[in-house]
Amino acid sequence: MLKSFIHLVIVVMMVRLNYSCTNATPDMDKRANDKKAAEEQNNSKFDRIGKQDASYVVDIYARELYEMEFAACAKEMASRQDVKALSDTVITIHNLITDSMKELAEKKGITLPLQLDQDKVDEIRKTVEKEKEYFDQYFTDKVVTDHKDILKLFQKASDDANDAGISNFFSSRQEQLKILLTRALQTRERLKE
């Protein structure tokens, strides 16, 4: 049943997505051009405590954009269908999270970046080119490693955020990331067969 639900979510979200390996700029309103500009705008709006909470939201949102961009590249580069399916799952789950983060940021008056910083886009492109021969294994390993790290970031933001709404947001989204990590671990095991 969970597999059917995830498949349905993937299909619905893929209809909505407009990502490619060369241009992953989602359509969003009230945001700064990049992460640094968003941070500067937030620093001018909030006191020290508010700045810390805004920083969690902006940092994790930028990380979410990175994960979606990398997964969009993986969808194009992967040779195995199960790795392409994993990339769809990454895009879907992170798109759900970023959509919710946009709502949270709007409620809290936090400015988010419009797009992934260019240095991160360049980093992804270089990595994809460098690892193309063994891309399926590289991507799957990276999803596992990245999502262990992302879960730690969500937990830290949940524990340390001063605003209860922000803390609850990061706490409540961890289950989605655990599902994704489990899927990545399963895909990695299949690659070993």
Secondary structure, DSSP 8 states (H G I E B T S, - for coil): -HHHHHHHHHHHHHHH----SS------SSEESSHHHHHHHHHHHS-HHHHHHHHHHHHHHHHHHHHHHHHHHHHHH--SHHHHHHHHHHHHHHHHHHHHHHHHHHHHT--EESS--HHHHHHHHHHHHHTGGGHHHHHHHHHHHHHHHHHHHHHHHHHH-SSHHHHHHHHHTHHHHHHHHHHHHHHHHHHH-
